[in-house]
Amino acid sequence: MDRHISVLLHEATDGLALNEGATVFEGTVGLGGHSRILCEKIGKTGFFVGTDADQDSLTIAEERLKDLPCKKLFVCDNFRNIDTVLAGANVESVDAILLDIGLSNRQLEVAPRGFSFMRDEPLLMTFRSSGEGLTAREIVNEWAEESIADIIYGYGEERYSRRIAKAIVEAREIEPIETSGQLAEIVKQCVPKFGFSKIHPATKTFQALRIAVNDELGALREGLAKGFAHLAPGGRMAVISFHSLEDRIVKEFFRQKAQEGEGTLVTKKPIVPSDSEVKENPKSRSSKLRIIIKN
């Protein structure tokens, strides 16, 4: 099922205040939900540049947007490389940037890469379509117990990180941890059940490993800095984040730009989904949107 409900769709696209003929950069394209609205707004004289580390998602998005008249360029890359992507497109500056830091439903439900603890899949957790580079399997089977614990605590804010890391190391001594199902079961045994928790016991651990595998926080910092540098004066940058670690980075970056007189905050407080959006798409509940104008 290639179904993906774009989070804060109109809040994000309207917040960029696009005019016809604008040049806009989007990372991560996903399946093209935000992209379609952006392309419609900039019209046939506009230029849309979109990136995604997942070539499969990018191919689907490109097919879905082929009916729109604006000039389009799709590049399989992480948005942290916005500078080289724009240079390759002979673009010096853009009028708007949208960064969607989330994981698409397709990656959770279709691509068998171990993102979900609800199924038994190969333990990859890579945004990339290829299996090259660091994987979650490598971390849980080869890294030191202390390093695993630090990742789970630092990126997952999991209070039982030490207990989970110890259990992972003990389990891998018996047999390698190859799948998401194996890992989820190990974690489940380590997290006490206090009443009826709203989240699965493995949620924070899986989040932490995914962030580490894809260097998500490093990519976000790099993407923010490079993106703002390539934003035209009066241009807007909008960022949708999905957990407190990401939102903190965006909030601090925007605040610093405002304090230095380089930017003006459009959102003093983040925009969050409406009750109706959360009801329709529960995965949107933690999302936050922040927008800044470059002075």
C-alpha positions in Angstrom: 0.0 0.0 0.0 1.6 3.3 -1.2 -0.6 5.5 1.0 0.9 8.4 2.8 -1.0 11.1 4.6 1.0 14.3 4.5 1.2 15.9 7.9 0.2 19.6 8.4 -0.3 19.7 4.6 -2.0 23.1 4.2 -0.3 24.7 7.2 3.1 24.0 5.8 2.4 24.9 2.2 0.4 28.0 2.9 3.0 29.1 5.4 5.6 29.4 2.7 3.5 32.2 1.0 4.6 31.1 -2.5 4.0 33.1 -5.6 3.8 31.9 -9.2 7.2 31.5 -10.7 9.0 30.8 -7.4 11.8 28.4 -7.0 11.2 25.9 -4.1 13.3 23.2 -2.5 11.7 20.3 -0.6 13.4 17.6 1.3 12.1 14.9 2.1 9.7 14.5 -0.9 8.3 11.1 0.4 5.4 10.2 -1.9 4.8 13.8 -3.0 1.9 15.0 -0.9 3.4 18.4 0.0 5.2 18.5 -3.4 1.9 18.5 -5.3 0.6 21.6 -3.5 3.9 23.4 -3.8 4.0 22.7 -7.6 0.4 23.9 -8.0 1.3 27.2 -6.2 4.4 28.0 -8.2 2.7 27.3 -11.5 4.2 26.6 -14.9 6.9 29.2 -14.5 8.1 27.9 -11.2 10.9 25.5 -10.4 10.5 22.6 -7.9 13.6 20.8 -6.6 12.9 17.8 -4.4 15.2 15.3 -2.7 14.7 12.0 -0.9 17.3 9.5 0.2 14.8 6.7 -0.8 14.9 6.2 -4.5 11.7 4.1 -4.5 9.7 6.8 -2.9 11.2 9.4 -5.2 10.2 7.4 -8.3 6.6 7.1 -7.1 6.5 10.9 -6.3 7.9 11.8 -9.7 5.2 9.7 -11.5 2.5 11.2 -9.4 3.6 14.8 -10.1 4.2 14.4 -13.9 0.9 16.0 -14.8 1.9 19.3 -13.1 3.3 22.0 -15.5 6.1 23.4 -13.3 9.7 22.6 -14.0 10.7 19.7 -11.7 14.0 18.1 -10.6 14.1 15.1 -8.4 17.4 14.1 -6.8 18.1 10.9 -4.7 20.0 12.5 -1.9 19.7 13.6 1.7 18.5 17.2 2.2 21.7 17.8 4.1 23.4 18.1 0.7 21.1 20.9 -0.5 24.1 23.0 -1.5 25.4 20.4 -4.0 21.9 19.6 -5.2 21.2 23.3 -6.0 24.7 23.7 -7.5 23.9 20.8 -9.8 20.7 22.5 -10.9 22.5 25.8 -11.5 20.4 27.4 -8.7 22.1 30.0 -6.5 19.1 30.7 -4.2 15.5 29.6 -3.6 12.4 31.4 -2.5 11.2 28.7 -0.2 12.4 25.6 1.6 10.3 22.8 3.2 12.0 20.2 5.3 9.8 17.3 6.4 11.9 15.3 8.9 9.5 12.4 9.2 9.3 8.8 8.2 6.7 8.0 5.6 4.0 5.4 6.0 5.4 3.6 3.0 8.8 3.1 4.7 7.0 1.7 7.8 4.4 -0.4 6.0 5.9 -1.4 2.6 9.7 -1.2 2.6 10.9 -4.2 4.6 13.8 -2.4 6.4 13.0 -3.0 10.1 11.5 0.4 11.0 8.5 -1.2 12.6 8.4 -3.3 15.7 5.1 -4.7 14.7 6.6 -7.0 12.0 9.5 -9.3 11.6 11.8 -7.6 9.0 15.5 -7.4 8.3 17.1 -5.1 10.8 18.3 -2.3 8.5 16.4 1.0 9.4 18.1 2.8 6.6 16.3 5.6 4.7 18.3 4.6 1.6 16.8 2.1 -0.8 20.2 0.3 -0.9 21.6 -1.5 2.1 24.9 0.2 2.0 26.3 2.0 5.0 25.6 1.6 8.7 22.6 -0.5 9.7 20.7 -1.2 12.9 21.9 -4.8 12.7 25.5 -3.7 12.9 24.8 -1.5 15.9 23.0 -4.1 18.0 25.4 -7.0 17.1 28.8 -5.3 17.0 28.8 -2.1 19.1 29.8 -2.0 22.8 27.1 -2.3 25.4 27.9 1.2 26.7 27.6 2.8 23.2 24.3 1.1 22.6 23.0 2.3 25.9 24.2 5.9 25.2 22.3 5.9 21.8 19.1 4.5 23.3 19.2 7.1 26.1 20.4 10.1 24.1 18.3 9.6 20.9 15.3 7.8 22.4 15.2 9.4 25.9 14.6 5.9 27.2 15.0 5.6 30.9 15.7 1.9 30.7 18.5 2.2 28.2 21.1 0.5 30.3 18.9 -2.5 31.0 18.0 -2.8 27.3 21.6 -2.5 26.1 22.6 -5.3 28.6 19.8 -7.5 27.3 20.8 -6.9 23.7 24.4 -7.9 24.4 23.3 -11.0 26.3 21.0 -12.1 23.5 23.5 -11.6 20.7 26.0 -13.9 22.5 23.4 -16.7 22.0 22.6 -15.8 18.4 22.8 -12.7 16.2 19.9 -10.3 16.3 18.8 -10.3 12.6 15.2 -8.9 12.6 13.0 -6.2 14.0 10.8 -8.8 15.7 13.7 -10.3 17.6 14.8 -6.9 18.8 11.3 -5.8 19.8 10.9 -8.9 21.9 14.2 -8.3 23.7 13.3 -4.7 24.5 9.7 -5.6 25.5 11.1 -7.8 28.3 13.1 -4.9 29.7 10.5 -2.2 30.0 8.1 -2.5 32.9 4.4 -2.2 32.2 3.0 0.7 34.1 -0.8 0.7 33.5 -1.7 1.2 29.9 1.0 3.0 28.1 0.1 4.7 24.9 3.2 3.7 23.1 4.8 0.3 22.5 7.7 -0.6 24.9 10.1 -0.7 21.9 9.1 2.7 20.4 11.9 4.8 22.0 14.6 2.2 21.2 13.6 1.9 17.6 13.5 5.7 17.3 17.0 5.9 18.7 18.5 3.3 16.4 16.8 4.9 13.4 18.2 8.3 14.3 21.7 6.9 14.8 21.7 4.8 11.5 20.7 7.8 9.4 22.5 10.5 11.4 19.2 12.4 11.4 20.1 15.1 13.9 23.4 15.8 12.1 21.5 15.9 8.8 19.0 18.3 10.3 21.7 20.7 11.6 23.5 20.7 8.3 20.3 21.1 6.2 19.2 24.0 8.3 22.5 25.9 8.0 23.0 25.2 4.3 19.4 25.8 3.4 19.2 29.1 5.2 22.4 30.2 3.4 20.8 29.5 0.0 17.4 31.1 0.9 16.8 34.4 -0.9 16.0 37.5 1.2 12.3 37.5 2.0 12.3 33.7 1.4 10.7 31.3 3.9 11.9 28.1 5.5 9.4 25.7 7.0 10.4 22.6 9.0 8.1 19.8 10.2 9.6 17.7 13.0 8.3 14.7 14.8 10.0 14.5 18.2 11.5 16.8 20.8 15.1 16.3 19.9 14.4 17.6 16.3 12.1 20.4 17.4 14.7 21.6 19.9 17.3 21.9 17.1 14.9 23.8 14.8 13.7 26.1 17.6 17.3 27.0 18.6 18.4 27.6 15.0 15.5 29.8 14.2 15.8 31.7 17.5 19.5 32.3 16.9 18.8 33.7 13.4 16.1 36.0 14.8 18.4 37.2 17.6 21.1 38.0 15.1 18.7 39.9 12.9 19.0 37.5 10.0 15.5 36.2 10.2 12.0 36.9 11.4 10.0 34.2 13.2 6.6 33.5 11.6 5.8 31.0 14.3 6.7 32.2 17.8 5.2 28.8 19.0 5.1 25.7 16.7 2.0 24.9 14.7 0.5 21.5 15.7 -2.1 19.3 14.0 -5.8 19.9 14.6 -7.8 17.4 16.6 -9.4 16.3 13.3 -6.1 15.7 11.7 -4.8 13.6 14.6 -8.1 11.6 14.5 -7.6 10.9 10.8 -3.9 10.3 11.1 -2.7 9.4 14.7 0.9 9.4 13.5 0.7 13.2 13.1 0.1 13.8 16.8 3.7 14.6 17.7 4.4 16.8 14.6 5.4 20.4 15.0 5.8 23.1 12.3 8.1 26.1 12.6 8.5 28.8 9.9 11.1 31.6 9.5 11.6 34.4 7.0 15.1 35.4 5.9 15.7 39.1 6.3 
